[in-house]
């Protein structure tokens, strides 16, 4: 059981008048009913809405301080905007208004292809990059370690790089990635993680889409898990759809991104993911700056760097010294309650890893304790969220972020 109490659920009734442009007069009005609002953290929320056409709208609220414009983003029939904690203690009237000069051509968050990376940026500052072209190892290192389909760099809001690729001790480590390790296909073992074993790999195939906007930027990519030891030629063992979404939290020291992997096997025999301490889920190799003396780990169950490995958690804070030595930064990892084996087992490198240096690798590993049969014609999904921060995140704030991820605010549309 968690050592932290659940955040109290509070229902707020927020009246939202939808003013559609028609000779300058409102055509109809609606209100939103929002419940299960987190008290401490800003989170994105959406309402299903089909009545608005076009993008030339703005959400505004009126208070004693005047009218405030609130950014929003359309995604199909979803209208996204940020819910800030300071708004939870009182009712606020919100309005959606037609604004002819509202600028939608320059979104705050962008998804841009640059030199083989798809960069997700906030106000022109690259924060995370997805590598879709091949990256090869240094000269003199076996080309089998070449790879595409991973996230690097991951930067903090202030610009510190937290991820690392191709460290000499493990050339197959690639920033943020999630290959499966010990698997069985028709009785032979395939390893998609340890590239040097020449048994398997995971590569980028194609983009489904990518999106820019004022609340989020996202990418959706197809990745192929390839079995390299079949008798005749390599075969596709897993088809993966990876969606990465960068969220703007409207604060200078925080942002977050979601990592959702959906996968299936085209093989009639299926695949068995063997129980192993590494594999799948989501893993990250951290910057070479961090070692046993300047980094730390804290899990939802109270474990630290020396005790976290092999335990289960809903969330885990991994942090360390900033590049200039003057502060802290890090990532809060969140596991969704629908994930297999949630709270999820973790792999956290021991504090004396790499000949005592204490380099850091973190992973949520849903197959650490129990094998996972992947059956043909079935779809599987794992969802993670990462809050990247400068400064510190304390356990109470981490729990609030997890509660918002696990039990997002519910938004209903009422008609007046």
Secondary structure, DSSP 8 states (H G I E B T S, - for coil): --SS-------EEEEEEEE--STTS----EEEEEES--SSS-EEEEEE--S--SS-EEEEEEETTEEEEE--EEETTEEEEEE-GGGTTS--EEEEEE-TT---SS-SEEEEEETTEEEEEETTEEEEEEE-S-B---TTS-GGG-B-SEEEEEB-TT--B-B-EEETTEEEEESEE----SEEETTEEE-SS-GGGSSEEEEEEEEEEEE-BSSEEEEEEEEEEEE---SSS-EEEEEEEEEEEEE--SSTTEEEEEEEEEEE---TT-EEE---SS-SSEEEEB-TT--TTTEEEEETTS-BTTT-TT-EESEEEEEEE-TTSSSEEEEEEEE-TTSTTSSEEEEE--TTTTTTT---EEEE-TTSSS-EEE-TT--EEEEEEEEEEES---HHHHHHHHHHHHS--EEEEEE-
